[in-house]
Amino acid sequence: MANCLDYAKIAYAAYFKSTNQYYADPPGHMVDDWTVQKWEAGTLFGDGFQGGIWQNDHDVVVGCCGTNPKQLKIIPDLGADLKIGLRILPNQCSSARQMVKAAKKIANGRRVSVTGHSLGGGLAQVVGRWEGVPFVTFNAPAMKQVMAAAKINVFKPMMMVRTLRAQKASDTSGINFRIAGDLVSSHFKGVAGDHLGMVVDLPNAT
């Protein structure tokens, strides 16, 4: 079964532009015993979603990239961040959901889960609830009230229907690791509300 370190490595790996870049530059950051099954690079002209599917003999994990200032997709990323602050689900949620659905198709009985850091962790909470899969996030924004608002957002009817049909927030299985003082996961609580799943607060070692 995937452990916390596996999830952290996969969440980090999702930031790279391609599988080739991830494995070659910088060296030494390969996710041990995992292979990349599917990859989608974020673009300036799309919704900005970037992520992939990592698999081993026992697990299939979807990794979602967070806000990345090193790529042109920073522009749609910032738009997604703004929407979350306004309690609106960003379009990247739909792309992340498609990646999870692809992971389910290749699972063949293996455990499917989703992970991400920052914005990627917000996406993981949403699709984890939509698709009924567990998630592990790192310094992610709180998404509980954002999803509650999605139930009445008639301007995004597909997301509204998915959220209404999804499992209850209280039944969502997920862990959110949050470092004390982190801007995204801690200070935005008053804006976005609470996290889905449980929250584990960690001390800031710096």
C-alpha positions in Angstrom: 0.0 0.0 0.0 1.2 3.5 -0.8 2.6 5.4 2.2 2.9 9.1 3.0 6.3 9.3 1.5 5.1 7.8 -1.8 2.3 10.3 -1.9 4.7 13.2 -1.2 7.0 12.1 -4.0 4.2 11.7 -6.5 2.7 15.1 -5.6 6.2 16.6 -6.2 6.7 14.7 -9.4 3.5 16.1 -10.8 5.2 19.6 -11.0 7.6 18.5 -13.8 6.7 19.3 -17.4 7.1 15.7 -18.7 8.1 12.2 -17.5 11.4 12.6 -19.3 12.3 15.8 -17.4 11.2 14.2 -14.2 13.4 11.2 -14.5 16.4 13.0 -15.9 16.5 16.5 -14.4 17.2 16.8 -11.5 18.6 13.3 -11.0 17.8 11.3 -7.9 14.1 12.1 -7.6 12.6 9.1 -9.1 9.5 7.7 -7.3 10.9 4.3 -6.3 9.1 1.2 -7.7 6.5 3.3 -9.5 6.0 3.8 -13.2 4.2 6.6 -15.0 1.2 5.1 -16.9 -0.3 8.3 -18.3 0.7 12.0 -18.3 -0.9 15.3 -19.2 1.1 18.5 -19.4 -0.5 21.8 -18.4 -0.7 24.4 -21.1 -1.4 28.2 -21.3 -4.4 27.7 -23.5 -6.2 24.9 -21.7 -7.5 24.9 -18.1 -4.0 24.4 -16.8 -4.4 21.0 -15.3 -1.2 18.9 -15.2 -0.8 15.5 -13.7 -0.3 11.8 -14.3 -1.0 8.3 -13.2 1.6 6.4 -11.2 1.3 2.7 -10.6 3.0 -0.3 -8.9 1.9 -3.8 -8.2 -0.6 -2.7 -5.5 -1.7 0.9 -6.1 -2.6 3.3 -8.8 -2.2 6.9 -7.8 -3.2 10.1 -9.6 -0.9 13.0 -9.0 -2.2 16.6 -9.5 0.2 19.5 -10.0 -0.3 22.6 -8.0 0.2 26.3 -8.9 3.5 26.4 -10.9 5.2 29.7 -11.4 7.9 28.1 -13.5 5.5 27.2 -16.4 3.2 29.3 -18.6 0.3 27.4 -17.1 0.7 29.8 -14.1 -1.9 32.0 -15.7 -4.8 29.4 -15.7 -3.4 28.2 -12.3 -3.9 31.7 -10.8 -7.4 31.8 -12.3 -8.1 28.5 -10.6 -6.8 29.8 -7.3 -8.9 32.9 -7.6 -12.0 30.8 -8.2 -11.4 28.7 -5.1 -11.1 31.8 -3.1 -14.5 32.8 -4.4 -15.8 29.3 -3.6 -16.1 28.3 -7.3 -14.8 25.0 -8.5 -12.2 25.6 -11.2 -12.3 23.7 -14.6 -9.2 21.8 -13.6 -11.4 19.7 -11.4 -13.0 18.2 -14.5 -9.6 17.3 -16.0 -8.5 15.8 -12.8 -11.6 13.7 -12.7 -10.9 12.3 -16.1 -7.5 11.3 -15.0 -9.0 9.5 -12.0 -11.5 7.7 -14.3 -8.6 6.6 -16.5 -6.8 5.3 -13.4 -9.9 3.2 -12.4 -9.9 1.6 -15.9 -6.4 0.3 -15.5 -6.5 -0.6 -11.8 -7.6 -4.2 -12.2 -8.3 -4.6 -8.5 -5.6 -2.4 -7.3 -6.3 0.5 -4.9 -6.9 3.9 -6.6 -6.2 7.1 -4.8 -5.3 10.7 -5.6 -2.7 13.2 -4.3 -1.5 16.7 -4.8 0.2 19.7 -3.3 -1.3 23.2 -2.9 -3.8 23.7 -5.8 -3.2 20.1 -6.7 -4.4 19.0 -3.2 -7.5 21.1 -3.7 -8.3 19.2 -6.9 -7.5 15.9 -5.1 -10.1 16.6 -2.4 -12.8 17.4 -5.0 -12.2 14.4 -7.3 -11.7 12.2 -4.3 -15.3 13.0 -3.2 -16.7 12.9 -6.8 -15.2 9.5 -7.6 -15.3 8.0 -4.1 -11.5 7.4 -3.9 -9.2 8.3 -1.0 -6.8 11.2 -1.2 -3.7 12.5 0.5 -2.9 16.2 0.2 0.0 18.5 1.2 -0.6 22.2 2.1 -3.8 22.2 0.1 -6.6 24.8 0.2 -9.8 23.9 2.1 -12.5 22.7 -0.3 -15.5 21.7 1.9 -17.4 25.0 1.5 -16.3 25.4 -2.1 -18.0 22.1 -2.8 -21.1 23.1 -0.8 -21.4 26.2 -3.0 -21.0 24.0 -6.1 -24.4 22.3 -5.3 -26.2 25.6 -6.1 -23.9 27.0 -8.9 -26.3 26.8 -11.9 -23.6 28.4 -14.0 -21.6 25.2 -13.8 -24.4 22.6 -14.2 -22.2 19.5 -14.8 -20.1 20.2 -11.7 -23.3 20.9 -9.7 -24.8 17.6 -10.7 -21.6 15.7 -9.9 -21.4 17.3 -6.5 -25.0 16.6 -5.7 -24.6 12.9 -6.7 -21.3 12.5 -4.8 -20.9 10.9 -1.5 -21.5 13.0 1.6 -18.6 15.2 2.7 -18.6 13.4 6.1 -18.0 10.1 4.2 -15.1 11.4 2.2 -11.8 9.5 3.0 -8.8 11.7 2.9 -5.9 13.1 4.9 -4.6 16.7 4.5 -1.1 17.3 5.8 -0.7 21.0 6.7 2.5 22.8 7.8 1.9 25.4 10.5 1.8 28.9 9.0 1.3 27.8 5.4 -0.5 30.5 3.5 -2.6 28.3 1.3 -3.8 25.6 3.7 -4.0 27.6 7.0 -4.6 31.3 6.3 -7.3 30.8 3.7 -9.5 28.9 6.1 -11.7 32.0 6.6 -12.1 32.3 2.9 -12.6 28.8 1.6 -13.7 27.1 4.8 -12.7 23.6 6.0 -10.9 20.7 4.4 -12.6 17.5 3.2 -11.3 14.6 5.2 -9.1 14.9 8.2 -6.3 17.4 8.8 -2.9 16.6 10.3 -1.0 19.7 11.5 2.7 19.5 11.3 5.3 21.9 12.9 7.2 24.2 10.6 10.8 23.0 10.8 12.3 26.1 9.1 
